[in-house]
Amino acid sequence: MISLTSTARKQPCLIAGLVITALPYSAHALDERGQDSALPPERMVAALDVSDTFQPDYGFLLEEPVPQVLTTTKLRQPKSRVPGTTTIIQGELIRDLGILNLVEVFRLVPGMTMGHVGSNSPVASYHGTVAYDQRRLQVQIDGRTAYQPNLAGVDWNTMPVALENIERIEISRGPNAAAYGINAFLGTINIITRSPEDTQGVNIRTSYGSRGHRKVFGSVGHSSDRYNWRLSYQRAEEDGYDSQIDNDSLRVVPFHDGYNLDFFNYDAHASLNARHSLELRAGATDGEDEEDIRRIGDEFGAQQNPDIDVRDYYLQARWNFIQSDRHFLHIQASYQDYNRRQRWRACPPGAGFCADVNQDIFESRQEFELQDTLMLSPDLRMVSGLGYRKDSFDSDTYFNGEGANYQSRVFANIEYTPVNWLTFNVGGNWEDSTTLEDDVFSPRIAANFQLADDQTLRFVFSKAVRSPDAFEQDADWGYRVSNVAPDAASALEGTRVGPQLQASGTLREEHIISREISYFGQFRAGGGLLSTEIKYFYDHLRDIISGNISVDDWNLANNVALDQQGVELEASLEYPDTQFRLTYAYMDQDGEYTGGPVVASDAQRFIDLESRLTAEHSGSFVWVQRYGFDISSALAFYMADQLRRGDFQRVDLRLVKNVYTPRINYDVAVVFQHYLHGIPPLSRNNILSNDHQVFVEAGVRF
C-alpha cells in the first residue's frame, strides 16, 4: 500500500491496484516493513491523478504489496512483471545484520560470490567469471555509473556510499545490456540511497573491532516543502589480513594491506513546482589504500610499501519533469574524477642504481542521459532514451600518456499486457563505442505468465556484449625513473627502464547468450508472508578475454568459451517480529580453451583464471528476531564451496539494544563473526590469526 501525504487536499485514485493520493511536492511509500520512505522522483509519476479508465489490471496482487523493481528495465514494475530475476536487499536488513562493508552485502544474492584475491581489495562476481578487476558487472549509485572508467575495476573499499545511507540495493541477475549497455554483461547492481527527507536531523554511528576495524559516520539534514538536504561524513579504517606467505622464504610474515579513508557526501532534492524537481549530489573520497611491498613492485626492487593515495570526487545533477499523468522525463549529467597516486623508491636487482617510480593514474568520466517514460495505454508502457559517455585517462606508467574513449547509445523497453495473465517485455540497446570495431545491439525479450492470483512464470532470452576496456586494449605499460642515483646512472633520468608492455589492440568484444526460466510466488503463511523466486538459467559465453595482467607476463586474448547452467533460489518468510531469508545457488560450468596452440596445462590455466570465484554450491541463511524491551538479534550463515583453494563458511551473530525517547534514540550492538573454513579459500596470503572476530557498534539519532 502506498501512502502519500501533503498539506494540500488529498485526492485518492488507483494506479496498479494500489491506493494513492496526489501531492504536489513530496511522496512517501510504505516499504515492506511498513516504514515511511520517500519516493525518488522517477516514482512520482505514479502519484499523479489518473482517470478511472486508466487502470492497469493488477488484481492478481495480494493485499500485501508485491516488491517493486526499478532497475531491470528502468520502468517501475512489480516483480511479477519484471523480465528476469532481481534481488532486492533493503537497507534496513543490511543494518540489522551488522554488515560492515558494502561488498559483503552480495553474499546475500543467489549466484554471487565475493572474496579477496591476494590483497585487501575485494572482488565480487555473479556466476563466478571475473577478470581481476571485475569488468563484467554494471554498478550504479543513484543512476551514476560507479566503476572506474579505464581500468574498469570496481573499487569497493573507496565506493562513495555509506551503509547508513542506503535505502535498498537491486541486483538484476542476468545480462542487462538491453537497458544499461556493454558493461551490464552478467548483471546490474543498482545502489539506491535514502531520500534526505527520510534522514533529517542528526545521526551519529561508530563501530570498532577486530582486524583494526574502525568506522565513524555522521549525517545532518533538514526537510522542508521545497528543499531537502543531507550532509554526511564517514571515516573508515581497517588493518586488513593479519599475515601472508612470503614468496621467497615461504614463511608467514605480516601483511600490510589496510586502508584509512574519509568520505564526504551531499544530497539535495528541490521541488521547483508541481511538475519540476531537481536532484543534486556531490561527494569526495580522500585517504590511503595500503599495498604490501611483497604484492606489488617487489620484482622491480621496491624499497618501501607502495601505498596508494586516493583522491576522488563526483558531481551529479538530475532534472525531473512530469509532463502529464502519462508522461515522465528526466535529464541527468554527472562528472567523476578518480586520482590514484602510487609511488615508491626502487633499486632493481643487479641494475646498479636506485630511482623513484610510480603507478599513478588519473581517470575521469563525463556522462549524460536522457530518459523518457510514456504510458501509452493501461496495457502499454514504454521507456526510451539516449546516453553519451566520455572516459578519459592520464597515466605515464599504464598508457605512456593520455587518451579518451567515447560511447553513445540508444535504448528502449516496452511492457505490453494484452490480457491480465500475460505480460511481454521487449527491449534493446544500440551502442557505438571507440572500444568496438562495429556498433552493437543487445536485445532482450521476455514473457511473464500469471499462473494464479499470486504466482508468475517467466521466460527470458537476452544477448549482451562486453568490450575490452582501455587498459586491456591499449595498455602501454612501463616504469619511468626519476631522482636516479648514483650520478653515474644519471643518463637514465626520465627514461623507461625494466620490463615494458604494449598491448596488441586486437581484442574483440565478449558475447553472452542467456536463457532463463523463473518463477515468482507470494503467499500468506499464517500471520506472515512467504515470497519465493526460483531461476533456471542456461548461458553461453564466448570470446571471453582471459590471461595474465602484469608488465612482464601479459597474455590476454579472446581464448575461453564457457557454458553455464544451474538453479538459484531466493525465499523469505516475514512475520511482525521475525524474518527468515534463504538463498541457494547451484551452477555447473564447462570451459573450453579456444585460443592458439598451447600446452594442455596452459590452456587449463586460462580457463581457471575465469573460474576463481566459481562455486558449484553457494548460499546464505538469515534469521532476524525482535524481542521485548527493544532487543533484537540477527543470525546469518554464508557459504560457497569449491572456490580456488577450498570452501568459504562463516556465521555472523548480532545482538542489539535500542532505546527510544521523545527527543533522542540510541542503540548499542555487538557483532560476532566465526569463520568455519580452515584455510583462505581464494589466496594463501589472506591469513587470519583468529577465526573469531568481534565488533561493537553504537549509534544515536536526534
Secondary structure, 3 states (H helix, E strand, C coil): CCCCCCCCCCCEEEECCEEEECCCCCCEEECCCCCEEECCHHHHHHHCCCCCCCCCCCCCCCCCCCCEECCCCCCCEEHHHCCCCEEEEEHHHHHHCCCCCHHHHHHHCCCEEEEECCCCCEEEEECCCCCCCCCCEEEEECCEECCCCCCCCCCHHHCCCCHHHEEEEEEEECCCHHHHCCCCCCEEEEEEECCHHHHCEEEEEEEEEHHHEEEEEEEEEEECCCEEEEEEEEEEEECCCCEEECCCCCCEEECCCCEEEEEEEEEEEEECCCCEEEEEEEEEEEEEECCCCCCCCHHHCECCCCCEEEEEEEEEEEEEEEEECCEEEEEEEEEEEEEEEEEEEECCCCCCCEEEEECCEEEEEEEEEEEEEEEEECCEEEEEEEEEEEEEEEECCCCCEEEEEEEEEEEEEEEEEEECCEEEEEEEEEEEECCCCCCEEEEEEEEEEEEECCEEEEEEEEEEEECCCHHHHHCEEEEECEEEECHHHHHHCCCEEEEEEECCCCCCCEEEEEEEEEEEEEEEECCEEEEEEEEEEEEEEEEEEECCCCCCCCCCEEEEEEEEEEEEEEEEEECCCEEEEEEEEEEEEEEEECCCCCCHHHHHHHHHHCCCCCCCEEEEEEEEEECHHHEEEEEEEEEECCCCCCCEEEEEEEEEEEEECCCCEEEEEEEEEEECCCCCCCCCCCECCCCEEEEEEEEEEC
